[in-house]
Amino acid sequence: MYGVKRKTGEGHTGAHLERQLSLFSAFILVVANMIGTGIYTTSGFIIKELGDPGAMLLCWLSGGVFALCGALCYGELGAMFPHSGGEYVFLREGFGKGMAFLSGWISLIVGFSAPIAASSVAFATYFVKAFPLSIGKSAVIPILGSSIFTLSPITLLAVTIIVLFSLVHYYGLFFGSRVQNGLTIFKIYFIALFIIAGFWFGKGAVNNFPTQVDWGALFSDKFAVSLIFISFAYSGWNAAVYLGGEIKNPSRNIPLALLGGTFLVICLYLLLNAVFIYALPPAQMSGIMEVGDAAASALFGNTISRYLAVAIAVGILSAVSAMIVTGPRVYYAMAKDGVFFRQFGMVNSTHKTPAHSLFLQAAVASIMVLTSAFDTLLIYIGFTLSLFAMMTVVGLVVLRVKHPSIKREYKTFGYPITPMIFILGNLWIIYYSIRNRFIVSLYGLGTIGLGYLVYRYFRKEKEGADALALDVDAVSAE
């Protein structure tokens, strides 16, 4: 399959995706996708598990190393197969359409739609916190006797955000990338300002930092469980590969965007956690969900809380926007291959965007907001994202062995150590996810099994269509 020359981004309408994204915009896309709410809400639980600030920093560093190894490996794949679709494309080339479809199936449900729903609700929550409004009560709409839909100012604002940014990215990649860049640059400046001001003017204490690191924590169960949560905070390091068919000079720019974006986020995360430790003793940080808010109050006083909520809300918009633009490229690629509904492989002839796929994702994410299904999905089947990311890097190794002659303009730095670290790290996360939540993990495996049945349906439909086309050709020839 690797030898098949594909037309970049051509859709069923004749319109096609165009290479409009620069290196800077691809780099910004990675940063935007990675930095969401996780950095502001995870460390309190990590310090509760590990009990030691040094071990917590070590855990964030380990998560960053895994993400960096993944970025280095995906860079080779992205440069080798510069098409829209990301992991779907890489798994198709390494293992065939079946494995690729399952990855796309998981992406539609939990890879993009559920995180978009979760982040939109988080934005609405921070927005209402920053601008307290006189809001009415929530309304629950029952269906067949069960309370299915919840309408509230939070859910309605979250759905509005999803629809608004879907329209932005429907309008065009150039326009959408400018909006994306502006939001993300604000986010980076805010975090940098928070770090500098925290250390320079904040009322913290250097005594909060440990005098030595407990390296033994690295091999404990609690460290592994903490790493699962941190891996969620680092997710998004592969964002640029999903738009591989729309990035200029992809063999150069995709690896640089992945590597540069991931490295910057690792630095920002480590420095932010250092500020949190400087602001709060471990006992005050332990178990706190809004650790960013608590650290800001300790450093600058309680009046800063409202401004922090505004800044975090704007930062979350950047992450929502990045996920909304990347996810549809997966469904688009699946439809082009005939393993998904044909309509989602169409490109809008005016705006050059996969419009149907964009609005499919908006609809799924909105339903998840209104039914509050996103949280459950992320808990139950979130580990499947690690599974397919790991298989993608396994596919990189398979392609190196089976097809060494494929042209590779960028090769993974540190190969084969780099992919081995990534594969083993994800195996570690998957093992502990299943061991700690064995019953709920079965939902994840069940979702993959359901995806296989859906794949068989589309395969049968495509085989029937191909057979019919051959019959028509034969009759025409006669």
VOMIMAR-607986 format. One record per residue (C-alpha): residue number from 1; x, y, z; chain. Coordinates in steps of 0.5 Angstrom, whole numbers. Layout:
REM residues N
NUM:X:Y:Z:A
...
END
This chain:
REM residues 478
1:0:0:0:A
2:6:5:1:A
3:8:5:-6:A
4:1:7:-8:A
5:1:15:-10:A
6:-4:19:-7:A
7:-7:25:-10:A
8:-6:30:-4:A
9:-13:31:0:A
10:-17:30:-6:A
11:-25:29:-4:A
12:-31:26:-8:A
13:-33:33:-10:A
14:-27:34:-14:A
15:-25:40:-9:A
16:-19:38:-5:A
17:-15:40:1:A
18:-9:45:0:A
19:-2:46:3:A
20:-4:53:7:A
21:-1:51:14:A
22:6:54:15:A
23:11:51:20:A
24:10:56:25:A
25:2:55:25:A
26:4:47:25:A
27:8:49:31:A
28:3:53:35:A
29:-3:47:33:A
30:2:42:37:A
31:2:47:43:A
32:-5:49:43:A
33:-7:42:43:A
34:-3:40:49:A
35:-4:45:54:A
36:-11:45:56:A
37:-14:44:63:A
38:-10:38:65:A
39:-4:42:68:A
40:-8:47:72:A
41:-12:41:75:A
42:-7:35:76:A
43:-1:36:80:A
44:-6:36:87:A
45:-8:29:86:A
46:0:27:84:A
47:3:30:90:A
48:-3:26:94:A
49:-1:20:91:A
50:7:21:91:A
51:7:25:97:A
52:14:28:95:A
53:15:35:90:A
54:21:32:87:A
55:18:25:85:A
56:12:30:82:A
57:17:33:78:A
58:20:27:76:A
59:13:24:74:A
60:12:30:70:A
61:19:30:67:A
62:18:22:65:A
63:11:24:62:A
64:15:29:58:A
65:20:24:55:A
66:15:19:53:A
67:11:25:49:A
68:18:27:46:A
69:20:20:44:A
70:13:19:41:A
71:14:26:37:A
72:20:24:34:A
73:17:17:32:A
74:11:21:29:A
75:16:26:25:A
76:19:20:21:A
77:12:17:19:A
78:9:24:18:A
79:15:26:13:A
80:14:19:10:A
81:6:20:9:A
82:4:27:9:A
83:-3:26:8:A
84:-9:28:12:A
85:-11:23:17:A
86:-5:22:22:A
87:-5:15:26:A
88:-11:13:21:A
89:-6:14:15:A
90:0:11:19:A
91:-3:5:21:A
92:-6:3:15:A
93:1:3:12:A
94:3:-1:17:A
95:-2:-6:19:A
96:-8:-5:13:A
97:-15:-1:14:A
98:-18:-6:19:A
99:-13:-3:25:A
100:-13:4:22:A
101:-21:4:22:A
102:-21:2:29:A
103:-16:8:31:A
104:-21:12:27:A
105:-27:9:31:A
106:-24:11:37:A
107:-21:18:35:A
108:-29:20:33:A
109:-31:17:40:A
110:-26:19:45:A
111:-20:22:41:A
112:-23:28:39:A
113:-31:29:41:A
114:-30:27:48:A
115:-24:32:50:A
116:-28:37:46:A
117:-34:36:50:A
118:-30:36:56:A
119:-26:42:55:A
120:-32:46:52:A
121:-35:45:59:A
122:-29:47:63:A
123:-29:53:59:A
124:-36:55:60:A
125:-35:53:68:A
126:-29:58:68:A
127:-32:63:64:A
128:-38:63:69:A
129:-33:64:75:A
130:-30:70:72:A
131:-36:73:70:A
132:-42:71:75:A
133:-48:72:72:A
134:-55:71:74:A
135:-57:64:71:A
136:-63:60:72:A
137:-64:53:74:A
138:-62:47:70:A
139:-67:43:66:A
140:-67:36:65:A
141:-71:33:59:A
142:-73:26:60:A
143:-73:21:54:A
144:-77:14:55:A
145:-77:16:63:A
146:-70:17:63:A
147:-66:24:64:A
148:-62:24:58:A
149:-61:31:56:A
150:-59:37:61:A
151:-60:44:59:A
152:-56:49:63:A
153:-52:56:62:A
154:-46:52:62:A
155:-48:46:57:A
156:-51:51:52:A
157:-45:56:53:A
158:-41:50:51:A
159:-45:48:45:A
160:-45:55:43:A
161:-37:54:43:A
162:-37:48:39:A
163:-41:50:34:A
164:-38:57:33:A
165:-31:54:33:A
166:-33:49:28:A
167:-36:55:23:A
168:-29:58:24:A
169:-25:52:22:A
170:-31:51:16:A
171:-29:58:13:A
172:-22:56:12:A
173:-16:53:14:A
174:-12:60:13:A
175:-17:64:17:A
176:-18:59:22:A
177:-10:58:23:A
178:-10:66:25:A
179:-15:65:30:A
180:-12:59:33:A
181:-5:63:33:A
182:-8:69:36:A
183:-11:65:42:A
184:-5:60:43:A
185:0:66:43:A
186:-4:69:49:A
187:-4:63:52:A
188:4:62:52:A
189:5:69:54:A
190:0:68:60:A
191:4:62:62:A
192:11:65:61:A
193:8:71:65:A
194:5:67:71:A
195:12:63:72:A
196:16:70:72:A
197:12:74:76:A
198:11:68:81:A
199:18:67:82:A
200:20:74:82:A
201:14:78:86:A
202:10:72:89:A
203:10:70:96:A
204:13:63:96:A
205:18:59:99:A
206:24:56:97:A
207:24:51:103:A
208:18:48:99:A
209:23:44:94:A
210:26:38:96:A
211:33:37:98:A
212:34:30:95:A
213:29:26:90:A
214:26:20:92:A
215:29:16:86:A
216:25:9:89:A
217:18:12:87:A
218:20:12:80:A
219:18:4:80:A
220:12:4:85:A
221:5:3:83:A
222:3:10:85:A
223:8:13:80:A
224:5:9:74:A
225:-2:11:76:A
226:0:18:77:A
227:3:18:70:A
228:-3:16:67:A
229:-6:22:69:A
230:0:26:67:A
231:0:23:60:A
232:-7:26:59:A
233:-4:33:60:A
234:1:31:55:A
235:-4:29:50:A
236:-4:33:43:A
237:4:32:42:A
238:2:29:35:A
239:-3:34:33:A
240:1:37:27:A
241:0:30:23:A
242:-7:30:22:A
243:-6:36:18:A
244:-1:33:14:A
245:-4:34:7:A
246:-5:41:9:A
247:2:43:11:A
248:7:46:7:A
249:14:43:6:A
250:11:37:10:A
251:18:33:10:A
252:21:38:14:A
253:16:42:18:A
254:12:36:21:A
255:18:33:25:A
256:20:40:27:A
257:13:42:29:A
258:12:36:33:A
259:19:36:36:A
260:19:44:38:A
261:12:44:40:A
262:13:38:45:A
263:19:41:48:A
264:16:48:49:A
265:11:45:53:A
266:15:40:57:A
267:19:46:59:A
268:13:50:61:A
269:10:44:65:A
270:16:43:69:A
271:17:51:70:A
272:9:51:72:A
273:10:46:77:A
274:16:49:80:A
275:12:55:81:A
276:6:51:84:A
277:11:48:89:A
278:14:55:90:A
279:7:57:92:A
280:5:51:96:A
281:7:46:101:A
282:6:39:99:A
283:1:39:105:A
284:-3:45:102:A
285:-3:42:95:A
286:-5:35:96:A
287:-11:33:93:A
288:-13:40:91:A
289:-16:40:84:A
290:-16:47:82:A
291:-8:47:84:A
292:-7:53:79:A
293:-12:57:83:A
294:-9:56:89:A
295:-2:57:87:A
296:-4:64:84:A
297:-8:66:91:A
298:-2:64:95:A
299:3:68:91:A
300:-1:74:89:A
301:-7:74:94:A
302:-14:72:93:A
303:-16:78:88:A
304:-12:75:83:A
305:-17:69:82:A
306:-22:72:77:A
307:-16:74:73:A
308:-13:67:73:A
309:-20:64:71:A
310:-21:69:65:A
311:-14:67:62:A
312:-15:60:63:A
313:-22:60:60:A
314:-18:64:54:A
315:-13:58:54:A
316:-18:53:54:A
317:-21:56:47:A
318:-14:55:44:A
319:-15:47:46:A
320:-22:47:43:A
321:-20:50:37:A
322:-14:46:36:A
323:-18:39:37:A
324:-24:42:33:A
325:-19:43:27:A
326:-15:36:27:A
327:-21:31:29:A
328:-25:31:22:A
329:-18:30:18:A
330:-19:23:21:A
331:-26:22:19:A
332:-24:25:12:A
333:-19:20:11:A
334:-23:14:13:A
335:-29:16:8:A
336:-24:17:2:A
337:-22:10:3:A
338:-29:7:3:A
339:-29:5:10:A
340:-34:11:13:A
341:-40:14:10:A
342:-38:17:3:A
343:-41:24:5:A
344:-35:25:10:A
345:-30:25:5:A
346:-32:31:1:A
347:-29:38:1:A
348:-32:44:1:A
349:-31:47:-6:A
350:-31:54:-4:A
351:-27:54:3:A
352:-23:47:2:A
353:-25:44:8:A
354:-28:37:10:A
355:-34:41:12:A
356:-39:34:13:A
357:-33:31:18:A
358:-33:38:22:A
359:-40:38:23:A
360:-41:31:24:A
361:-36:32:30:A
362:-39:38:32:A
363:-46:34:33:A
364:-43:28:37:A
365:-39:33:41:A
366:-45:37:43:A
367:-49:31:44:A
368:-44:29:49:A
369:-44:36:53:A
370:-52:35:53:A
371:-52:28:56:A
372:-45:29:60:A
373:-43:23:57:A
374:-36:25:55:A
375:-33:24:63:A
376:-35:17:63:A
377:-32:16:56:A
378:-26:19:58:A
379:-25:14:64:A
380:-28:8:61:A
381:-24:8:55:A
382:-19:13:55:A
383:-13:8:55:A
384:-15:6:48:A
385:-11:12:46:A
386:-5:10:49:A
387:-6:3:45:A
388:-7:6:38:A
389:-1:11:39:A
390:3:5:41:A
391:1:1:35:A
392:3:7:31:A
393:10:7:33:A
394:10:-1:33:A
395:8:0:25:A
396:14:5:25:A
397:19:-1:27:A
398:15:-6:22:A
399:16:-1:16:A
400:23:0:18:A
401:24:-8:17:A
402:19:-10:12:A
403:20:-4:7:A
404:27:-1:8:A
405:27:2:1:A
406:22:7:3:A
407:25:14:2:A
408:25:17:9:A
409:27:25:9:A
410:27:25:16:A
411:29:19:21:A
412:27:18:28:A
413:33:21:33:A
414:36:15:37:A
415:32:9:33:A
416:31:4:36:A
417:32:6:43:A
418:27:12:42:A
419:21:8:39:A
420:23:2:45:A
421:22:8:50:A
422:15:10:47:A
423:13:3:47:A
424:15:0:53:A
425:12:7:57:A
426:5:6:54:A
427:5:-2:55:A
428:6:0:62:A
429:1:5:62:A
430:-4:0:59:A
431:-2:-5:64:A
432:-4:-1:70:A
433:-10:2:67:A
434:-13:-5:66:A
435:-10:-8:73:A
436:-13:-2:77:A
437:-20:-2:73:A
438:-21:-8:70:A
439:-28:-8:70:A
440:-29:-1:67:A
441:-23:-3:62:A
442:-27:-8:59:A
443:-32:-3:56:A
444:-26:0:52:A
445:-24:-7:49:A
446:-32:-8:48:A
447:-32:-1:44:A
448:-26:-4:40:A
449:-30:-10:38:A
450:-36:-6:36:A
451:-32:-2:32:A
452:-29:-8:28:A
453:-37:-10:27:A
454:-38:-3:24:A
455:-31:-4:20:A
456:-34:-11:17:A
457:-40:-7:15:A
458:-37:-2:11:A
459:-32:-7:8:A
460:-38:-11:5:A
461:-41:-5:3:A
462:-35:-3:-1:A
463:-34:-10:-4:A
464:-41:-10:-6:A
465:-40:-3:-10:A
466:-33:-5:-13:A
467:-36:-11:-16:A
468:-42:-7:-19:A
469:-37:-2:-22:A
470:-34:-8:-25:A
471:-40:-11:-28:A
472:-42:-4:-31:A
473:-35:-4:-34:A
474:-36:-11:-37:A
475:-42:-9:-40:A
476:-40:-2:-43:A
477:-34:-6:-46:A
478:-39:-11:-49:A
END
